[in-house]
Amino acid sequence: MLRFLTAGESHGKCLTAIIDGMPAGLHIQEEYINRCLSKRQMGYGRGPRMNIEEDTVQILSGVRAGKTIGSPICMLIPNRDWENWASIMDISVAPMTEETRVTRPRPGHADLAGAIKYDQLQDLRNVFERASARETVARVACGAVAKRFLEEFDIIVTSHVTQIGTVRAQNLPKDLRLVEQRALSSPVRCADLNASEKMVAAIDECIRSKDTIGGIFQVLATGLPPGLGTYVQWDRRLDARLAGAIMSIPGVKGVEIGLGFKYPELTGTQVHDEIILDEHSKKLTRRSNNAGGIEGGVTNGQPLIIQAVMKPISTTKTPLQSVELETKTPSVAHFERSDVCAVPACGVVAEAMVAMELASALMERYGSDTVEQIKIALKKDLDNLP
Ligand SMILES: Cc1cc2nc3c(=O)[nH]c(=O)nc-3n(C[C@H](O)[C@H](O)[C@H](O)COP(=O)(O)O)c2cc1C
């Protein structure tokens, strides 16, 4: 079983992650993980913190001479901003002064609900330091290892932004490699470069009006063999696992697979992907991929297509109504430097979550001890596909 845990506060010393269950024999280098981390830091509309942080990972265990050895992989990513926060975030003597305490919860954040849950109404920082999406750096580090693992089997996971505010990407290339290339050259990771410009303008407008903006991104995976996941038990369906993994990202409020919420506009004969014989290989294939690569909770050999929506960032420069918890008087919500739009970064985090789920599903089907063993089992399976 592949699993991972993260720890660390937004302005604490560092973030850490442990991946348990990664097979032995995987080539992995810190530079590879760092490239994934820098992808998460990019994107037009990020706040000033991204200029301070330049996330770099230190692998502490589970890797020897550039290869995994089957034991847990422990990773550490320092928070470069820690020095500025040491007096506030110290683990033994953090001062609780009027200046440093936060008592005006932000609507849309975990502040109030979390403070009630953990009895932290006297200082909301004790909630949002962990609820903050800074934690997703550790997820991207884990996802990078999973992506490297999937690459060994020619499985590629990528993401791109399809909507920011009301601006939608229109003319997307069919070739996924081109989608990735174009997304890389766009400041908002959008593969329609015309729409990309309008998205930047929409973010600029939000910066001017001291507001925030959300959007939609797509996560794609190619090269998946059929047969990952299962329908036999509700919690083992791959569609459910992927949706849960993406929904766990702070700010994500909806996930759809394939046509998703467009299904009601079409009839059954229009949407279901007809099964045909490929002219050349005489193997089974599909006329279309509206299902987004999963039927019955199982991959069907077509590319995986997932969309997810991120709500606008909840820390707004234009003050939202709140209540000062100590005095119980009307007030405005706390403001701390913040992103205006984080949809491109959210897509990168979703890539990581999808990669972890797919790596896990691949191991469940083909083994989990060594990369070589999985390669042999997968090849045998692919050679015998109908
Ligand atoms: C990559 C990323 C960056 C984010 N940056 C911020 C930010 O700078 N400020 C903020 O208030 N929320 C930010 N968020 C969103 C909040 O974390 C999110 O709105 C909050 O956790 C509440 O969402 P929830 O109800 O889904 O948990 C970010 C989310 C992601 C995925």
The ligand as an SDF file (V2000), in Angstrom:
LIG
                    3D

 31 33  0  0  0  0  0  0  0  0999 V2000
   -1.7500   26.5160   -4.0990 C   0  0  0  0  0  0  0  0  0  0  0  0
   -2.7370   27.2380   -3.2330 C   0  0  0  0  0  0  0  0  0  0  0  0
   -2.4490   28.5090   -2.7730 C   0  0  0  0  0  0  0  0  0  0  0  0
   -3.3490   29.1910   -1.9660 C   0  0  0  0  0  0  0  0  0  0  0  0
   -3.0210   30.4340   -1.5180 N   0  0  0  0  0  0  0  0  0  0  0  0
   -3.8650   31.0790   -0.6680 C   0  0  0  0  0  0  0  0  0  0  0  0
   -3.5340   32.3680   -0.1430 C   0  0  0  0  0  0  0  0  0  0  0  0
   -2.4840   32.9320   -0.4590 O   0  0  0  0  0  0  0  0  0  0  0  0
   -4.4100   32.9460    0.6980 N   0  0  0  0  0  0  0  0  0  0  0  0
   -5.6000   32.3600    1.0580 C   0  0  0  0  0  0  0  0  0  0  0  0
   -6.3480   32.9200    1.8220 O   0  0  0  0  0  0  0  0  0  0  0  0
   -5.9410   31.1610    0.5560 N   0  0  0  0  0  0  0  0  0  0  0  0
   -5.1180   30.5010   -0.2890 C   0  0  0  0  0  0  0  0  0  0  0  0
   -5.4690   29.2710   -0.7960 N   0  0  0  0  0  0  0  0  0  0  0  0
   -6.8140   28.7540   -0.5530 C   0  0  0  0  0  0  0  0  0  0  0  0
   -7.0710   28.4040    0.8520 C   0  0  0  0  0  0  0  0  0  0  0  0
   -6.1090   27.5210    1.3110 O   0  0  0  0  0  0  0  0  0  0  0  0
   -8.4880   27.8610    0.9580 C   0  0  0  0  0  0  0  0  0  0  0  0
   -9.3840   28.7600    0.4190 O   0  0  0  0  0  0  0  0  0  0  0  0
   -8.8480   27.5960    2.3840 C   0  0  0  0  0  0  0  0  0  0  0  0
   -8.0750   26.4930    2.8700 O   0  0  0  0  0  0  0  0  0  0  0  0
  -10.2890   27.2430    2.5620 C   0  0  0  0  0  0  0  0  0  0  0  0
  -10.6930   26.3500    1.6050 O   0  0  0  0  0  0  0  0  0  0  0  0
  -11.4350   25.0200    2.0020 P   0  0  0  0  0  0  0  0  0  0  0  0
  -12.7580   25.4320    2.5780 O   0  0  0  0  0  0  0  0  0  0  0  0
  -11.5480   24.2540    0.7430 O   0  0  0  0  0  0  0  0  0  0  0  0
  -10.5120   24.3530    2.9750 O   0  0  0  0  0  0  0  0  0  0  0  0
   -4.5830   28.5870   -1.6120 C   0  0  0  0  0  0  0  0  0  0  0  0
   -4.8630   27.2910   -2.0690 C   0  0  0  0  0  0  0  0  0  0  0  0
   -3.9570   26.6120   -2.8810 C   0  0  0  0  0  0  0  0  0  0  0  0
   -4.2780   25.2290   -3.3550 C   0  0  0  0  0  0  0  0  0  0  0  0
  1  2  1  0
  2  3  1  0
  2 30  2  0
  3  4  2  0
  4  5  1  0
  4 28  1  0
  5  6  2  0
  6  7  1  0
  6 13  1  0
  7  8  2  0
  7  9  1  0
  9 10  1  0
 10 11  2  0
 10 12  1  0
 12 13  2  0
 13 14  1  0
 14 15  1  0
 14 28  1  0
 15 16  1  0
 16 17  1  0
 16 18  1  0
 18 19  1  0
 18 20  1  0
 20 21  1  0
 20 22  1  0
 22 23  1  0
 23 24  1  0
 24 25  2  0
 24 26  1  0
 24 27  1  0
 28 29  2  0
 29 30  1  0
 30 31  1  0
M  END
$$$$
